[in-house]
Amino acid sequence: ADLVELNTVEDVEKAKKLDLITSLEERNRIGIGALNSENERLYNGQRRSPLIITSPHIREVAELFDQDHFGRMFSFYRHPID
């Protein structure tokens, strides 16, 4: 898996300015072009290597995606008294 960390609002703004999602698609890193051949499977049965974008700024990062470039969101919570 590849990891993109957008830890600050400035990082998110830079990703928007660089049009991160579209540029990844043009490089066949995401989208249809990223699919491996039908016979080839990755270690977990997927047909493409995962790309993970992390950020504490959920709403700002959500603006990187649109109807043509969608993502999945996962969140992890920790009990505050731990």
N, C-alpha and C positions, 0 to 999 in steps of 0.2 A: 504494500500500500504506500502511496505517496501522501505526504502531509503538507498542507499549507496552513500556517498559523497566522491569523489576523488578530493579534492581541490588542491593538489599539485602534481607535477610531481613525487615526491617520493611515494605518495599514489598510483598513477597509476602503477609505477614500482613494488610496493609491490603486487598489484592486479595481475599483469602479472606473477610475481614469484610464487604466490600462486595458479595460474590458476583459478581465481575467477569464470569465467563463467562455466567451466567444473565442478568445485566443487559444484556450485549451482545446476547444472543439476543432479549430483550424489545424492544430497540430495532431489531430486524431488521438488526443488523450482522453476525451470524453465523447459521447455520442456514438452514432453508428460506425464511424471509422475506427473506433477503439475496440470493436468486437474482434476477438480472436476467431480463427477458423472454427467451423462447426465441430470438428473432431477434437480440437485442442481445449482442454479444460484447465483452469487454475487449481491450486491446491484445495480450494473449498468448493469446487464445482461451478464457480462463476466463469463467465466468458470474457470478463475484463478485470483488470487490476483496479482495486478501489482507490479513489481519490478522496481524501478526507480534508475538509476545511474546518478548522476549529476557531472559535472566537467567543468571548464573553458578550459580544455586542450582537445579539440575535437579530434585532430588527434591522440594523444597518446591513448585516451580511445578507439578510433575506432579499434586499434590494438588488443583489447581484444576479438573482435568478428571475426568470420570466416563464411564460407559457411554453416557449420553445426550449428552454434550458432549465429544467427543474432539478431539485435536489431532495434529499430526505434529511429530516432533522431528528437527532437523538439528543436527549438531555440526561444528565446524570446529576442526582441530588444527593447531598450528604446531610445527615442529621446535624443541626447546628450545635448540639451539645457534645458531640463526639470528641 
